[in-house]
Amino acid sequence: MGFKVNPVGQTAIFAVLAVVISATASLGPSAWAQSAATNAPKPPVASFWGRGIPDVSQQQAIALLQMDEDLRPLAQIATVSRVALSTAVFLEPRNDAAIETQVKNLQAAELALANSREIAFAKLQKSSNRLRTDQVAAFAGMGATTTPLSGFGRGSIPDLSQQQSASLEQMTTGLQPLITNVTAASSALAGASLLDRNALGIQAAAEAFGKAELALAKARAGAFAQLQASAEKLSPAQVAAFTAMGGAFNVFRGLGPLNGPTPLEPLDFNDHKGYVSLFDGVSLKGWDGNSKFWRAECGEIIGESTARNPSGNQYLVYRDVEAHDFTLKLEIKIDNAGGSGIQYRSKTGIPWVPPIPLDVTANVGPVNLNWMMTGPQADFWPSTDPASRFTGQFYSENDPMRIMAARGNVVEGAGLGPKRLMGNIGDPTALYNAVNPAGWNEYTVIARGGTFVQIINGQLMSVMVDDDPNSLNNQSGYFGIELEANAKVEVRNVWLKKLN
């Protein structure tokens, strides 16, 4: 053919090529051509590779498949050249000379394939299996081939982190205009090869194809060099896999055959990127509550109720933020037999419905509605669990809805309307094993629209879906901490990622 594969990266090229040839060889001769030879029943011929040629006959299909079979050696050479180009693109350090050489090789391979296809297709068009104009257009749209080679461009990258995946997605997105140019140039070259006596047109299309490939290859090499200089650098095994995929990373992660699902990284409770702190560690700045019960001490928010200083239901309200959709993370622990909860999307100033014990009234005086919170609560009563099953449940405080999703349940409802159990997370008693009754617990609350997710120490506890837009649960509101009964509540590391 007058060209050869550049020796740069031969080991990697041959490793990838082995996959390509293995996948290609497994295709064997055309199944339809074989069936025609043995007078087998007529197979479906309306589509090739998921796309169709209108009104194609079985004889036309067999002729096209045979043409592809005859062109297969040249198509394989083009694939080898593309593997070599992919290897050159991802060389470290970057090697523009190698890239330019492999682009020339690929252009020459595609030109040889196009010229041979032009001759073969002209022969087909002079036969009784001639394609109509609309059929030719459809065949050109398929890349002028019925059986694209398998193997190259598919696969997965081992042990890919979410950060690496995001970086590869960003790189692919940035290259998309150049990828589109290459696709268009490749289609133009395929179309030119279906025109009779079009050597000059094929030559011009091949040169345009080479130019588009070179621009993409150099841009991809530059983007890859930046990736390898970052914290998301790919390992040698990952680079080899990415090379075998031709740098074709699927932006729609997990939905296509290119990469497969990306392994998810577990929650890092100490990762505060995108979050703001609601507690400065030394004061109750931004917080509002009765100082008889609430204080900041040793990097913690402390709420304490005793027999001599009974609190009943008391709340510490964070006034500086109102939120609707968010993720909230904090650490919480309880001493003694009382309980607590995390209020969110909550209001103050609403008349208090539950009865208030006489000793509490004697201690604090008339109820101060500015310190009483009404709204969703992530419950936390480890001292009475597992029997009470309160910890982790979704509860609507000071509202007739009350317990809406018990621990272990996924529930769908609409405000005060009927609720339905949609699924089970697990046995409530078994889920309680994730709770540290006497120590610190990492509590995560996620609110998105009418969906609420509550997690303790990485274990999903309850999910509530409230479809009533007018429900108390679905209004923006304050965050807060509850103190109830004789208990000492300790909270620290309060972090919020507010979306709206």
NORJO-V894061 format. One record per pair of residues at least 4 apart in sequence whose ideal C-beta (glycine too) atoms are under 7 Angstrom apart, sorted by sequence separation. I is the first residue (numbers start at 1). J is the second residue. D is the distance in whole Angstrom. If there is no record, write none. Layout:
BEGIN
{{I J D} {I J D}}
END
This chain:
BEGIN
{{9 13 6} {10 14 6} {11 15 6} {12 16 6} {13 17 6} {14 18 6} {16 20 7} {17 21 6} {18 22 6} {19 23 6} {20 24 6} {21 25 6} {22 26 7} {29 33 6} {30 34 7} {31 35 6} {32 36 6} {33 37 7} {34 38 6} {47 51 6} {56 60 5} {57 61 7} {58 62 6} {59 63 6} {60 64 6} {61 65 6} {62 66 6} {63 67 6} {64 68 7} {65 69 6} {66 70 6} {67 71 6} {68 72 7} {71 75 6} {72 76 6} {73 77 7} {74 78 7} {75 79 7} {76 80 7} {77 81 7} {78 82 6} {79 83 7} {80 84 7} {81 85 6} {82 86 6} {83 87 6} {84 88 6} {85 89 6} {86 90 7} {87 91 7} {91 95 5} {95 99 7} {96 100 6} {97 101 6} {98 102 6} {99 103 6} {100 104 7} {101 105 6} {102 106 6} {103 107 6} {104 108 6} {105 109 6} {106 110 6} {107 111 6} {108 112 6} {109 113 6} {110 114 6} {111 115 6} {112 116 6} {113 117 6} {114 118 6} {115 119 7} {116 120 6} {117 121 6} {118 122 6} {119 123 7} {120 124 7} {121 125 6} {122 126 7} {123 127 7} {131 135 4} {133 137 7} {134 138 7} {135 139 6} {136 140 6} {137 141 7} {138 142 7} {140 144 6} {142 146 7} {160 164 5} {161 165 7} {162 166 6} {163 167 6} {164 168 6} {165 169 6} {166 170 6} {167 171 6} {168 172 6} {169 173 6} {170 174 6} {171 175 6} {172 176 7} {175 179 6} {176 180 6} {177 181 7} {178 182 7} {179 183 6} {180 184 6} {181 185 6} {182 186 6} {183 187 6} {184 188 6} {185 189 6} {186 190 6} {187 191 6} {188 192 6} {189 193 7} {198 202 6} {199 203 6} {200 204 6} {201 205 6} {202 206 6} {203 207 7} {204 208 6} {205 209 6} {206 210 6} {207 211 6} {208 212 6} {209 213 6} {210 214 6} {211 215 7} {212 216 6} {213 217 6} {214 218 6} {215 219 6} {216 220 6} {217 221 6} {218 222 6} {219 223 6} {220 224 6} {221 225 6} {222 226 7} {223 227 7} {224 228 6} {225 229 6} {226 230 7} {234 238 4} {236 240 6} {237 241 7} {238 242 6} {239 243 6} {240 244 6} {241 245 7} {252 256 6} {289 293 7} {290 294 6} {305 309 6} {334 338 7} {356 360 5} {358 362 6} {359 363 6} {360 364 6} {361 365 7} {381 385 6} {384 388 4} {385 389 7} {389 393 7} {405 409 5} {413 417 6} {426 430 6} {427 431 7} {428 432 7} {436 440 7} {455 459 6} {483 487 7} {29 34 6} {35 40 4} {47 52 4} {56 61 5} {124 129 6} {125 130 5} {131 136 5} {139 144 6} {143 148 7} {160 165 5} {227 232 6} {228 233 5} {234 239 5} {242 247 6} {280 285 6} {289 294 4} {296 301 6} {297 302 5} {305 310 6} {334 339 7} {356 361 6} {367 372 6} {385 390 7} {396 401 4} {413 418 7} {426 431 5} {436 441 5} {447 452 5} {455 460 5} {456 461 5} {466 471 5} {469 474 6} {46 52 5} {125 131 7} {192 198 6} {195 201 6} {227 233 7} {228 234 7} {250 256 5} {253 259 7} {254 260 7} {305 311 4} {334 340 6} {384 390 6} {385 391 5} {396 402 6} {405 411 4} {413 419 4} {425 431 7} {435 441 6} {455 461 6} {468 474 7} {483 489 5} {88 95 6} {91 98 6} {227 234 7} {254 261 4} {295 302 5} {381 388 6} {395 402 7} {404 411 6} {412 419 7} {413 420 7} {446 453 4} {453 460 7} {454 461 5} {466 473 5} {5 13 7} {35 43 6} {131 139 6} {234 242 6} {250 258 4} {254 262 6} {278 286 7} {332 340 7} {395 403 6} {396 404 6} {411 419 5} {412 420 5} {454 462 5} {466 474 6} {481 489 7} {192 201 5} {193 202 6} {249 258 7} {250 259 5} {253 262 5} {294 303 5} {381 390 4} {382 391 5} {404 413 6} {411 420 7} {445 454 6} {46 56 6} {88 98 4} {89 99 6} {192 202 5} {248 258 6} {249 259 6} {284 294 7} {293 303 5} {381 391 5} {393 403 6} {394 404 5} {411 421 6} {412 422 5} {453 463 5} {481 491 6} {32 43 6} {45 56 6} {88 99 5} {293 304 6} {303 314 7} {356 367 6} {379 390 5} {380 391 5} {394 405 4} {411 422 6} {444 455 4} {452 463 7} {284 296 5} {293 305 6} {379 391 6} {393 405 6} {409 421 6} {410 422 5} {452 464 5} {32 45 7} {45 58 5} {192 205 4} {245 258 6} {283 296 5} {303 316 6} {379 392 7} {393 406 5} {410 423 4} {443 456 6} {88 102 5} {282 296 6} {379 393 5} {393 407 5} {401 415 7} {451 465 5} {301 316 7} {352 367 5} {392 407 4} {401 416 6} {404 419 7} {409 424 7} {410 425 6} {441 456 6} {442 457 5} {450 465 6} {42 58 6} {45 61 4} {189 205 4} {328 344 6} {379 395 5} {391 407 7} {400 416 6} {408 424 6} {409 425 7} {441 457 6} {450 466 5} {85 102 4} {188 205 5} {189 206 6} {292 309 6} {352 369 7} {389 406 6} {408 425 5} {450 467 6} {84 102 5} {85 103 6} {281 299 5} {293 311 5} {376 394 7} {377 395 4} {389 407 5} {408 426 5} {350 369 7} {408 427 6} {188 208 7} {189 209 5} {349 369 5} {352 372 5} {376 396 6} {377 397 5} {408 428 4} {81 102 7} {84 105 6} {85 106 5} {293 314 5} {324 345 7} {348 369 6} {349 370 6} {375 396 7} {407 428 5} {435 456 6} {436 457 7} {279 301 6} {294 316 5} {348 370 5} {375 397 6} {406 428 7} {434 456 6} {435 457 7} {185 208 5} {186 209 6} {374 397 6} {408 431 6} {434 457 5} {81 105 5} {82 106 6} {185 209 4} {290 314 6} {348 372 6} {350 374 4} {373 397 6} {374 398 4} {407 431 6} {450 474 5} {81 106 4} {289 314 7} {348 373 6} {374 399 6} {434 459 4} {36 62 5} {289 315 6} {117 144 6} {185 212 4} {220 247 6} {289 316 4} {346 373 4} {347 374 5} {78 106 7} {81 109 4} {289 317 6} {315 343 6} {346 374 6} {347 375 6} {431 459 6} {32 61 6} {33 62 6} {287 316 5} {288 317 5} {346 375 3} {32 62 5} {182 212 5} {287 317 7} {343 373 5} {345 375 5} {346 376 7} {431 461 6} {78 109 4} {181 212 5} {182 213 6} {287 318 6} {288 319 5} {317 348 6} {345 376 5} {33 65 6} {77 109 5} {78 110 6} {286 318 6} {343 375 6} {344 376 6} {32 65 5} {33 66 6} {286 319 6} {305 338 6} {182 216 5} {286 320 4} {343 377 5} {30 65 4} {78 113 5} {342 377 7} {425 460 5} {30 66 6} {341 377 4} {342 378 4} {178 215 6} {179 216 6} {341 378 6} {74 112 6} {75 113 6} {178 216 4} {341 379 5} {30 69 6} {74 113 4} {341 380 6} {389 428 5} {392 431 7} {29 69 6} {278 318 6} {340 380 5} {175 216 7} {178 219 6} {313 354 7} {339 380 6} {391 432 7} {71 113 7} {74 116 6} {339 381 3} {386 428 7} {143 186 7} {386 429 5} {143 187 7} {175 219 6} {312 356 5} {339 383 7} {354 398 7} {391 435 6} {71 116 6} {175 220 6} {312 357 6} {338 383 7} {339 384 7} {353 398 6} {71 117 6} {144 190 4} {334 380 7} {337 383 5} {352 398 6} {386 432 4} {143 190 5} {336 383 7} {385 432 5} {175 223 6} {312 360 4} {332 380 6} {334 382 6} {350 398 7} {71 120 6} {144 193 6} {174 223 6} {310 359 5} {311 360 7} {334 383 6} {70 120 6} {140 190 6} {144 194 6} {310 360 5} {385 435 7} {140 191 4} {339 390 7} {415 466 6} {417 468 7} {24 76 6} {171 223 5} {414 466 7} {67 120 5} {310 363 5} {382 435 5} {409 462 6} {410 463 4} {411 464 5} {412 465 5} {413 466 6} {414 467 4} {415 468 3} {67 121 7} {140 194 6} {309 363 6} {317 371 7} {341 395 7} {343 397 7} {383 437 7} {407 461 5} {411 465 7} {414 468 4} {139 194 7} {382 437 4} {407 462 6} {412 467 7} {415 470 7} {171 227 6} {315 371 6} {317 373 6} {406 462 7} {415 471 4} {67 124 6} {314 371 7} {315 372 6} {405 462 4} {136 194 6} {315 373 4} {394 452 6} {405 463 6} {20 79 5} {405 464 4} {167 227 6} {269 329 6} {394 454 6} {404 464 5} {63 124 6} {392 454 6} {17 80 6} {20 83 7} {167 230 7} {380 443 7} {63 127 7} {392 456 6} {167 232 4} {378 443 6} {17 83 6} {63 129 4} {16 83 5} {378 445 5} {164 232 5} {394 462 5} {60 129 5} {83 152 6} {163 232 5} {392 461 3} {393 462 6} {13 83 5} {59 129 5} {79 149 5} {82 152 7} {164 234 7} {392 462 6} {394 464 4} {13 84 5} {60 131 7} {125 196 7} {121 193 7} {292 364 7} {79 152 6} {121 194 5} {399 472 5} {13 87 5} {75 149 6} {122 196 5} {290 364 7} {5 80 6} {12 87 5} {114 189 6} {118 193 5} {1 77 7} {5 81 7} {117 193 4} {376 452 6} {378 454 5} {396 472 6} {68 145 6} {172 249 5} {396 473 6} {6 84 6} {9 87 4} {68 146 5} {114 192 7} {160 238 7} {173 251 6} {5 84 5} {9 88 6} {56 135 7} {68 147 5} {110 189 6} {114 193 4} {158 237 6} {172 251 5} {8 88 6} {54 134 6} {118 198 6} {158 238 6} {169 249 7} {54 135 6} {65 146 6} {157 238 5} {168 249 4} {290 371 6} {9 91 6} {53 135 5} {64 146 5} {169 251 5} {289 371 6} {8 91 7} {158 241 6} {54 138 6} {118 202 6} {157 241 5} {169 253 7} {53 138 5} {156 241 7} {157 242 6} {52 138 7} {53 139 6} {155 241 6} {8 95 7} {115 202 6} {114 202 5} {165 253 6} {155 244 5} {8 98 4} {155 245 5} {51 142 5} {111 202 7} {154 245 7} {6 98 6} {114 206 6} {153 245 6} {49 142 7} {153 246 5} {48 142 6} {152 246 6} {6 101 5} {111 206 4} {153 248 5} {6 102 6} {110 206 6} {49 146 7} {165 262 4} {375 472 6} {376 473 5} {48 146 4} {49 147 7} {6 105 7} {49 148 6} {107 206 6} {110 209 6} {5 105 6} {162 262 6} {342 443 6} {344 445 6} {3 105 5} {107 209 6} {157 259 6} {160 262 6} {162 264 7} {345 447 7} {375 477 5} {107 210 3} {154 257 6} {156 259 5} {160 263 7} {162 265 5} {342 445 6} {344 447 6} {154 258 6} {156 260 4} {161 265 6} {3 108 4} {377 482 7} {2 108 7} {104 210 7} {333 439 6} {1 108 7} {103 210 6} {106 213 6} {333 440 5} {373 480 5} {333 441 6} {331 440 5} {332 441 6} {103 213 5} {331 441 7} {1 112 5} {103 214 5} {331 442 6} {332 443 5} {330 443 6} {100 214 7} {103 217 6} {329 444 5} {327 444 7} {328 445 5} {99 217 5} {99 218 6} {327 446 5} {27 147 7} {326 447 6} {96 218 7} {99 221 6} {325 447 6} {325 448 5} {325 449 7} {24 149 5} {24 150 6} {23 150 4} {24 151 7} {94 221 5} {23 151 4} {89 217 5} {345 473 7} {20 149 7} {345 475 6} {347 477 5} {348 478 7} {20 151 4} {89 220 5} {94 225 5} {345 476 6} {346 477 5} {19 151 5} {20 152 5} {85 217 6} {89 221 5} {345 477 4} {346 478 5} {344 477 7} {90 224 6} {346 480 6} {89 224 7} {344 479 5} {16 152 7} {92 228 6} {343 479 6} {343 480 4} {342 481 7} {343 482 6} {340 481 7} {341 482 4} {340 482 5} {340 483 6} {340 484 7} {339 484 5} {338 484 6} {339 485 6} {338 485 3} {340 487 7} {337 485 7} {338 486 5} {339 487 6} {90 239 6} {337 486 6} {338 487 2} {340 489 4} {336 486 6} {337 487 7} {328 479 7} {336 487 5} {90 242 7} {324 476 4} {335 487 7} {336 488 6} {90 243 5} {323 476 6} {334 487 6} {335 488 4} {322 476 5} {322 477 6} {334 489 6} {87 243 6} {322 478 6} {86 243 5} {333 490 5} {89 247 6} {321 479 7} {319 478 7} {332 491 5} {86 246 5} {318 478 6} {331 491 7} {86 247 6} {317 478 5} {318 479 5} {330 491 6} {331 492 5} {318 480 6} {331 493 5} {317 480 5} {330 493 6} {82 246 7} {316 480 6} {330 494 4} {315 480 5} {316 481 5} {330 495 7} {315 481 7} {329 495 5} {315 482 6} {328 496 5} {313 482 7} {314 483 5} {326 496 6} {327 497 4} {313 484 5} {326 497 6} {311 483 5} {326 498 5} {269 442 5} {326 499 6} {325 499 4} {321 496 7} {323 498 5} {325 500 5} {324 500 5} {321 498 7} {303 481 6} {305 483 6} {307 486 6} {301 481 7} {303 483 4} {305 485 7} {306 486 6} {305 486 5} {305 487 6} {304 488 5} {302 488 7} {303 489 4} {302 489 7} {302 490 6} {293 483 6} {300 490 5} {301 491 4} {267 458 6} {300 491 7} {266 458 7} {300 492 5} {299 492 6} {278 479 7} {279 494 4} {278 494 4} {277 494 7} {277 495 6} {278 496 6} {275 495 4} {276 496 6} {275 496 6} {275 497 5} {272 495 5} {274 497 5} {19 244 7} {16 243 7} {12 240 6} {16 244 5} {12 243 6}}
END
